[in-house]
Amino acid sequence: MNIYKNFLNKKDLKKIKEVIMSDYFPWYYNNQINYKGDGYFQFTYTFMKDQKLNCNKETWDLIKPILSKIKYKNLKRIKANLVTKTSKIEEQGFHTDQSKGTTGIFYLDKCNGYTKFKTGKKVKSEENKYLEFNSSLEHTGSSCTDKKRRVVINFNY
């Protein structure tokens, strides 16, 4: 597991945040987070799914500064996740993103939410942090209580 703080330069971070954190970014409602009927919901935006682009060039260009800093052989999925504020921290359930490969999480905002691993290790949501780990590690995201939303971009490669 690797954690990189201040992952992007200020200019690239600002550009990404200006679009993704704006009122005009096209978030899509999902009636589950990990599996159908799990009792949770989130908003997502899929940049890439099944190794195929799912966005226009301008949107893809937003995440190029992140892609230029990670070592990947084969991108499989890139998805932004937005979880709304809850009255108490809620963990959405342990899962793995894929059976083998690497998962990366880029944190767009600072809040009291986190990523937690089955081992008990927690990684706080802090703006401009990149977390990289083996995709087979069971982990869960959480909601937050101190901000209106928690936003991350999830990379699978």
Biotite code that builds the C-alpha atoms (Angstrom):
import biotite.structure as struc

atoms = struc.array([
    struc.Atom([0.000, 0.000, 0.000], chain_id="A", res_id=1, res_name="MET", atom_name="CA", element="C"),
    struc.Atom([1.292, 3.428, -0.950], chain_id="A", res_id=2, res_name="ASN", atom_name="CA", element="C"),
    struc.Atom([-0.042, 6.839, 0.070], chain_id="A", res_id=3, res_name="ILE", atom_name="CA", element="C"),
    struc.Atom([1.020, 9.960, -1.800], chain_id="A", res_id=4, res_name="TYR", atom_name="CA", element="C"),
    struc.Atom([0.108, 13.362, -0.371], chain_id="A", res_id=5, res_name="LYS", atom_name="CA", element="C"),
    struc.Atom([0.088, 16.504, -2.546], chain_id="A", res_id=6, res_name="ASN", atom_name="CA", element="C"),
    struc.Atom([-0.151, 14.196, -5.529], chain_id="A", res_id=7, res_name="PHE", atom_name="CA", element="C"),
    struc.Atom([-0.900, 16.826, -8.179], chain_id="A", res_id=8, res_name="LEU", atom_name="CA", element="C"),
    struc.Atom([0.430, 20.324, -8.601], chain_id="A", res_id=9, res_name="ASN", atom_name="CA", element="C"),
    struc.Atom([-1.949, 23.102, -7.554], chain_id="A", res_id=10, res_name="LYS", atom_name="CA", element="C"),
    struc.Atom([-2.841, 24.081, -11.128], chain_id="A", res_id=11, res_name="LYS", atom_name="CA", element="C"),
    struc.Atom([-3.913, 20.536, -12.144], chain_id="A", res_id=12, res_name="ASP", atom_name="CA", element="C"),
    struc.Atom([-5.803, 19.985, -8.884], chain_id="A", res_id=13, res_name="LEU", atom_name="CA", element="C"),
    struc.Atom([-7.671, 23.276, -9.301], chain_id="A", res_id=14, res_name="LYS", atom_name="CA", element="C"),
    struc.Atom([-8.674, 22.410, -12.877], chain_id="A", res_id=15, res_name="LYS", atom_name="CA", element="C"),
    struc.Atom([-10.062, 18.994, -11.868], chain_id="A", res_id=16, res_name="ILE", atom_name="CA", element="C"),
    struc.Atom([-11.918, 20.402, -8.861], chain_id="A", res_id=17, res_name="LYS", atom_name="CA", element="C"),
    struc.Atom([-13.410, 23.302, -10.832], chain_id="A", res_id=18, res_name="GLU", atom_name="CA", element="C"),
    struc.Atom([-15.180, 20.805, -13.077], chain_id="A", res_id=19, res_name="VAL", atom_name="CA", element="C"),
    struc.Atom([-15.902, 17.745, -10.934], chain_id="A", res_id=20, res_name="ILE", atom_name="CA", element="C"),
    struc.Atom([-16.909, 19.680, -7.806], chain_id="A", res_id=21, res_name="MET", atom_name="CA", element="C"),
    struc.Atom([-19.076, 22.135, -9.761], chain_id="A", res_id=22, res_name="SER", atom_name="CA", element="C"),
    struc.Atom([-22.857, 22.237, -9.920], chain_id="A", res_id=23, res_name="ASP", atom_name="CA", element="C"),
    struc.Atom([-22.681, 21.248, -13.595], chain_id="A", res_id=24, res_name="TYR", atom_name="CA", element="C"),
    struc.Atom([-20.802, 17.954, -13.487], chain_id="A", res_id=25, res_name="PHE", atom_name="CA", element="C"),
    struc.Atom([-23.074, 15.107, -14.743], chain_id="A", res_id=26, res_name="PRO", atom_name="CA", element="C"),
    struc.Atom([-23.376, 12.797, -11.717], chain_id="A", res_id=27, res_name="TRP", atom_name="CA", element="C"),
    struc.Atom([-25.533, 9.687, -12.134], chain_id="A", res_id=28, res_name="TYR", atom_name="CA", element="C"),
    struc.Atom([-27.602, 8.190, -9.329], chain_id="A", res_id=29, res_name="TYR", atom_name="CA", element="C"),
    struc.Atom([-26.829, 4.582, -8.348], chain_id="A", res_id=30, res_name="ASN", atom_name="CA", element="C"),
    struc.Atom([-29.296, 2.775, -6.079], chain_id="A", res_id=31, res_name="ASN", atom_name="CA", element="C"),
    struc.Atom([-26.467, 0.736, -4.537], chain_id="A", res_id=32, res_name="GLN", atom_name="CA", element="C"),
    struc.Atom([-22.765, 1.072, -3.776], chain_id="A", res_id=33, res_name="ILE", atom_name="CA", element="C"),
    struc.Atom([-21.369, -2.467, -3.696], chain_id="A", res_id=34, res_name="ASN", atom_name="CA", element="C"),
    struc.Atom([-24.240, -4.740, -4.687], chain_id="A", res_id=35, res_name="TYR", atom_name="CA", element="C"),
    struc.Atom([-27.941, -4.591, -5.497], chain_id="A", res_id=36, res_name="LYS", atom_name="CA", element="C"),
    struc.Atom([-30.006, -4.188, -2.355], chain_id="A", res_id=37, res_name="GLY", atom_name="CA", element="C"),
    struc.Atom([-27.115, -3.146, -0.086], chain_id="A", res_id=38, res_name="ASP", atom_name="CA", element="C"),
    struc.Atom([-29.231, -0.278, 1.286], chain_id="A", res_id=39, res_name="GLY", atom_name="CA", element="C"),
    struc.Atom([-26.867, 2.495, 0.165], chain_id="A", res_id=40, res_name="TYR", atom_name="CA", element="C"),
    struc.Atom([-26.774, 4.914, -2.734], chain_id="A", res_id=41, res_name="PHE", atom_name="CA", element="C"),
    struc.Atom([-24.187, 7.105, -4.391], chain_id="A", res_id=42, res_name="GLN", atom_name="CA", element="C"),
    struc.Atom([-23.673, 9.291, -7.422], chain_id="A", res_id=43, res_name="PHE", atom_name="CA", element="C"),
    struc.Atom([-21.054, 8.223, -9.961], chain_id="A", res_id=44, res_name="THR", atom_name="CA", element="C"),
    struc.Atom([-19.437, 9.270, -13.177], chain_id="A", res_id=45, res_name="TYR", atom_name="CA", element="C"),
    struc.Atom([-17.703, 6.599, -15.252], chain_id="A", res_id=46, res_name="THR", atom_name="CA", element="C"),
    struc.Atom([-14.702, 7.808, -17.265], chain_id="A", res_id=47, res_name="PHE", atom_name="CA", element="C"),
    struc.Atom([-13.815, 4.280, -18.421], chain_id="A", res_id=48, res_name="MET", atom_name="CA", element="C"),
    struc.Atom([-15.500, 0.903, -18.101], chain_id="A", res_id=49, res_name="LYS", atom_name="CA", element="C"),
    struc.Atom([-14.325, -2.479, -19.367], chain_id="A", res_id=50, res_name="ASP", atom_name="CA", element="C"),
    struc.Atom([-11.259, -0.809, -20.880], chain_id="A", res_id=51, res_name="GLN", atom_name="CA", element="C"),
    struc.Atom([-13.429, 1.473, -23.038], chain_id="A", res_id=52, res_name="LYS", atom_name="CA", element="C"),
    struc.Atom([-13.726, 5.242, -22.756], chain_id="A", res_id=53, res_name="LEU", atom_name="CA", element="C"),
    struc.Atom([-17.082, 6.451, -21.531], chain_id="A", res_id=54, res_name="ASN", atom_name="CA", element="C"),
    struc.Atom([-16.570, 10.212, -21.760], chain_id="A", res_id=55, res_name="CYS", atom_name="CA", element="C"),
    struc.Atom([-15.636, 12.971, -24.166], chain_id="A", res_id=56, res_name="ASN", atom_name="CA", element="C"),
    struc.Atom([-12.096, 14.215, -24.763], chain_id="A", res_id=57, res_name="LYS", atom_name="CA", element="C"),
    struc.Atom([-12.444, 17.286, -22.517], chain_id="A", res_id=58, res_name="GLU", atom_name="CA", element="C"),
    struc.Atom([-13.543, 15.180, -19.557], chain_id="A", res_id=59, res_name="THR", atom_name="CA", element="C"),
    struc.Atom([-10.833, 12.581, -20.206], chain_id="A", res_id=60, res_name="TRP", atom_name="CA", element="C"),
    struc.Atom([-8.239, 15.356, -20.339], chain_id="A", res_id=61, res_name="ASP", atom_name="CA", element="C"),
    struc.Atom([-9.191, 16.321, -16.774], chain_id="A", res_id=62, res_name="LEU", atom_name="CA", element="C"),
    struc.Atom([-7.740, 13.115, -15.334], chain_id="A", res_id=63, res_name="ILE", atom_name="CA", element="C"),
    struc.Atom([-4.650, 12.924, -17.557], chain_id="A", res_id=64, res_name="LYS", atom_name="CA", element="C"),
    struc.Atom([-2.466, 14.584, -14.876], chain_id="A", res_id=65, res_name="PRO", atom_name="CA", element="C"),
    struc.Atom([-3.345, 11.717, -12.517], chain_id="A", res_id=66, res_name="ILE", atom_name="CA", element="C"),
    struc.Atom([-2.759, 9.088, -15.197], chain_id="A", res_id=67, res_name="LEU", atom_name="CA", element="C"),
    struc.Atom([0.643, 10.578, -15.995], chain_id="A", res_id=68, res_name="SER", atom_name="CA", element="C"),
    struc.Atom([1.766, 9.947, -12.407], chain_id="A", res_id=69, res_name="LYS", atom_name="CA", element="C"),
    struc.Atom([0.624, 6.351, -11.913], chain_id="A", res_id=70, res_name="ILE", atom_name="CA", element="C"),
    struc.Atom([2.295, 3.261, -13.308], chain_id="A", res_id=71, res_name="LYS", atom_name="CA", element="C"),
    struc.Atom([-0.251, 1.156, -15.126], chain_id="A", res_id=72, res_name="TYR", atom_name="CA", element="C"),
    struc.Atom([-0.072, -1.391, -17.887], chain_id="A", res_id=73, res_name="LYS", atom_name="CA", element="C"),
    struc.Atom([-3.752, -1.775, -18.587], chain_id="A", res_id=74, res_name="ASN", atom_name="CA", element="C"),
    struc.Atom([-6.500, 0.591, -17.427], chain_id="A", res_id=75, res_name="LEU", atom_name="CA", element="C"),
    struc.Atom([-9.706, -1.314, -16.695], chain_id="A", res_id=76, res_name="LYS", atom_name="CA", element="C"),
    struc.Atom([-12.068, 1.173, -15.039], chain_id="A", res_id=77, res_name="ARG", atom_name="CA", element="C"),
    struc.Atom([-12.033, 4.766, -13.835], chain_id="A", res_id=78, res_name="ILE", atom_name="CA", element="C"),
    struc.Atom([-15.007, 6.035, -11.885], chain_id="A", res_id=79, res_name="LYS", atom_name="CA", element="C"),
    struc.Atom([-15.720, 9.064, -9.720], chain_id="A", res_id=80, res_name="ALA", atom_name="CA", element="C"),
    struc.Atom([-17.859, 8.431, -6.624], chain_id="A", res_id=81, res_name="ASN", atom_name="CA", element="C"),
    struc.Atom([-19.856, 11.005, -4.677], chain_id="A", res_id=82, res_name="LEU", atom_name="CA", element="C"),
    struc.Atom([-21.387, 9.992, -1.336], chain_id="A", res_id=83, res_name="VAL", atom_name="CA", element="C"),
    struc.Atom([-23.612, 12.501, 0.444], chain_id="A", res_id=84, res_name="THR", atom_name="CA", element="C"),
    struc.Atom([-23.394, 13.632, 4.059], chain_id="A", res_id=85, res_name="LYS", atom_name="CA", element="C"),
    struc.Atom([-25.055, 11.416, 6.672], chain_id="A", res_id=86, res_name="THR", atom_name="CA", element="C"),
    struc.Atom([-25.934, 12.109, 10.314], chain_id="A", res_id=87, res_name="SER", atom_name="CA", element="C"),
    struc.Atom([-23.364, 9.514, 11.427], chain_id="A", res_id=88, res_name="LYS", atom_name="CA", element="C"),
    struc.Atom([-20.450, 7.909, 9.569], chain_id="A", res_id=89, res_name="ILE", atom_name="CA", element="C"),
    struc.Atom([-21.685, 4.929, 7.556], chain_id="A", res_id=90, res_name="GLU", atom_name="CA", element="C"),
    struc.Atom([-19.383, 2.315, 6.057], chain_id="A", res_id=91, res_name="GLU", atom_name="CA", element="C"),
    struc.Atom([-20.816, 0.756, 2.910], chain_id="A", res_id=92, res_name="GLN", atom_name="CA", element="C"),
    struc.Atom([-19.410, -2.755, 3.264], chain_id="A", res_id=93, res_name="GLY", atom_name="CA", element="C"),
    struc.Atom([-16.140, -4.519, 2.549], chain_id="A", res_id=94, res_name="PHE", atom_name="CA", element="C"),
    struc.Atom([-15.465, -5.468, -1.057], chain_id="A", res_id=95, res_name="HIS", atom_name="CA", element="C"),
    struc.Atom([-12.708, -5.902, -3.597], chain_id="A", res_id=96, res_name="THR", atom_name="CA", element="C"),
    struc.Atom([-12.595, -3.968, -6.844], chain_id="A", res_id=97, res_name="ASP", atom_name="CA", element="C"),
    struc.Atom([-11.148, -6.810, -8.931], chain_id="A", res_id=98, res_name="GLN", atom_name="CA", element="C"),
    struc.Atom([-9.497, -10.157, -8.282], chain_id="A", res_id=99, res_name="SER", atom_name="CA", element="C"),
    struc.Atom([-6.032, -9.010, -9.353], chain_id="A", res_id=100, res_name="LYS", atom_name="CA", element="C"),
    struc.Atom([-4.387, -5.758, -10.256], chain_id="A", res_id=101, res_name="GLY", atom_name="CA", element="C"),
    struc.Atom([-4.119, -2.393, -8.567], chain_id="A", res_id=102, res_name="THR", atom_name="CA", element="C"),
    struc.Atom([-6.679, 0.019, -7.176], chain_id="A", res_id=103, res_name="THR", atom_name="CA", element="C"),
    struc.Atom([-5.968, 3.710, -6.857], chain_id="A", res_id=104, res_name="GLY", atom_name="CA", element="C"),
    struc.Atom([-8.117, 6.259, -5.053], chain_id="A", res_id=105, res_name="ILE", atom_name="CA", element="C"),
    struc.Atom([-7.678, 9.976, -5.627], chain_id="A", res_id=106, res_name="PHE", atom_name="CA", element="C"),
    struc.Atom([-9.317, 12.089, -2.921], chain_id="A", res_id=107, res_name="TYR", atom_name="CA", element="C"),
    struc.Atom([-10.811, 15.343, -4.207], chain_id="A", res_id=108, res_name="LEU", atom_name="CA", element="C"),
    struc.Atom([-11.871, 16.837, -0.887], chain_id="A", res_id=109, res_name="ASP", atom_name="CA", element="C"),
    struc.Atom([-11.059, 16.798, 2.803], chain_id="A", res_id=110, res_name="LYS", atom_name="CA", element="C"),
    struc.Atom([-13.705, 15.456, 5.130], chain_id="A", res_id=111, res_name="CYS", atom_name="CA", element="C"),
    struc.Atom([-14.060, 13.054, 8.054], chain_id="A", res_id=112, res_name="ASN", atom_name="CA", element="C"),
    struc.Atom([-14.817, 10.163, 5.692], chain_id="A", res_id=113, res_name="GLY", atom_name="CA", element="C"),
    struc.Atom([-12.233, 7.503, 4.963], chain_id="A", res_id=114, res_name="TYR", atom_name="CA", element="C"),
    struc.Atom([-11.256, 4.287, 3.236], chain_id="A", res_id=115, res_name="THR", atom_name="CA", element="C"),
    struc.Atom([-10.987, 1.386, 5.681], chain_id="A", res_id=116, res_name="LYS", atom_name="CA", element="C"),
    struc.Atom([-9.330, -1.970, 5.112], chain_id="A", res_id=117, res_name="PHE", atom_name="CA", element="C"),
    struc.Atom([-10.405, -5.272, 6.634], chain_id="A", res_id=118, res_name="LYS", atom_name="CA", element="C"),
    struc.Atom([-7.104, -5.193, 8.573], chain_id="A", res_id=119, res_name="THR", atom_name="CA", element="C"),
    struc.Atom([-8.458, -2.143, 10.424], chain_id="A", res_id=120, res_name="GLY", atom_name="CA", element="C"),
    struc.Atom([-6.196, 0.414, 8.721], chain_id="A", res_id=121, res_name="LYS", atom_name="CA", element="C"),
    struc.Atom([-7.983, 3.657, 7.846], chain_id="A", res_id=122, res_name="LYS", atom_name="CA", element="C"),
    struc.Atom([-6.913, 6.217, 5.285], chain_id="A", res_id=123, res_name="VAL", atom_name="CA", element="C"),
    struc.Atom([-8.459, 9.644, 5.832], chain_id="A", res_id=124, res_name="LYS", atom_name="CA", element="C"),
    struc.Atom([-10.079, 11.574, 3.009], chain_id="A", res_id=125, res_name="SER", atom_name="CA", element="C"),
    struc.Atom([-7.677, 14.432, 2.355], chain_id="A", res_id=126, res_name="GLU", atom_name="CA", element="C"),
    struc.Atom([-7.663, 16.614, -0.718], chain_id="A", res_id=127, res_name="GLU", atom_name="CA", element="C"),
    struc.Atom([-5.010, 15.753, -3.310], chain_id="A", res_id=128, res_name="ASN", atom_name="CA", element="C"),
    struc.Atom([-4.027, 12.403, -1.779], chain_id="A", res_id=129, res_name="LYS", atom_name="CA", element="C"),
    struc.Atom([-3.566, 9.271, -3.875], chain_id="A", res_id=130, res_name="TYR", atom_name="CA", element="C"),
    struc.Atom([-3.889, 5.826, -2.291], chain_id="A", res_id=131, res_name="LEU", atom_name="CA", element="C"),
    struc.Atom([-2.650, 2.786, -4.214], chain_id="A", res_id=132, res_name="GLU", atom_name="CA", element="C"),
    struc.Atom([-3.127, -0.846, -3.136], chain_id="A", res_id=133, res_name="PHE", atom_name="CA", element="C"),
    struc.Atom([-3.537, -4.403, -4.322], chain_id="A", res_id=134, res_name="ASN", atom_name="CA", element="C"),
    struc.Atom([-7.084, -4.754, -5.703], chain_id="A", res_id=135, res_name="SER", atom_name="CA", element="C"),
    struc.Atom([-7.634, -8.019, -3.845], chain_id="A", res_id=136, res_name="SER", atom_name="CA", element="C"),
    struc.Atom([-7.521, -6.215, -0.467], chain_id="A", res_id=137, res_name="LEU", atom_name="CA", element="C"),
    struc.Atom([-10.969, -5.935, 1.066], chain_id="A", res_id=138, res_name="GLU", atom_name="CA", element="C"),
    struc.Atom([-11.871, -2.341, 1.795], chain_id="A", res_id=139, res_name="HIS", atom_name="CA", element="C"),
    struc.Atom([-14.843, -0.067, 2.330], chain_id="A", res_id=140, res_name="THR", atom_name="CA", element="C"),
    struc.Atom([-15.544, 3.579, 1.829], chain_id="A", res_id=141, res_name="GLY", atom_name="CA", element="C"),
    struc.Atom([-17.553, 5.694, 4.225], chain_id="A", res_id=142, res_name="SER", atom_name="CA", element="C"),
    struc.Atom([-19.824, 8.667, 4.242], chain_id="A", res_id=143, res_name="SER", atom_name="CA", element="C"),
    struc.Atom([-18.906, 11.859, 6.064], chain_id="A", res_id=144, res_name="CYS", atom_name="CA", element="C"),
    struc.Atom([-20.677, 14.042, 8.618], chain_id="A", res_id=145, res_name="THR", atom_name="CA", element="C"),
    struc.Atom([-18.735, 17.306, 8.394], chain_id="A", res_id=146, res_name="ASP", atom_name="CA", element="C"),
    struc.Atom([-19.167, 18.193, 4.690], chain_id="A", res_id=147, res_name="LYS", atom_name="CA", element="C"),
    struc.Atom([-22.049, 17.945, 2.205], chain_id="A", res_id=148, res_name="LYS", atom_name="CA", element="C"),
    struc.Atom([-20.303, 15.242, 0.184], chain_id="A", res_id=149, res_name="ARG", atom_name="CA", element="C"),
    struc.Atom([-17.248, 12.996, -0.091], chain_id="A", res_id=150, res_name="ARG", atom_name="CA", element="C"),
    struc.Atom([-15.749, 12.716, -3.587], chain_id="A", res_id=151, res_name="VAL", atom_name="CA", element="C"),
    struc.Atom([-13.082, 10.301, -4.859], chain_id="A", res_id=152, res_name="VAL", atom_name="CA", element="C"),
    struc.Atom([-11.921, 9.020, -8.234], chain_id="A", res_id=153, res_name="ILE", atom_name="CA", element="C"),
    struc.Atom([-11.343, 5.266, -8.290], chain_id="A", res_id=154, res_name="ASN", atom_name="CA", element="C"),
    struc.Atom([-8.825, 3.750, -10.709], chain_id="A", res_id=155, res_name="PHE", atom_name="CA", element="C"),
    struc.Atom([-8.555, 0.021, -11.485], chain_id="A", res_id=156, res_name="ASN", atom_name="CA", element="C"),
    struc.Atom([-5.545, -1.171, -13.477], chain_id="A", res_id=157, res_name="TYR", atom_name="CA", element="C"),
])
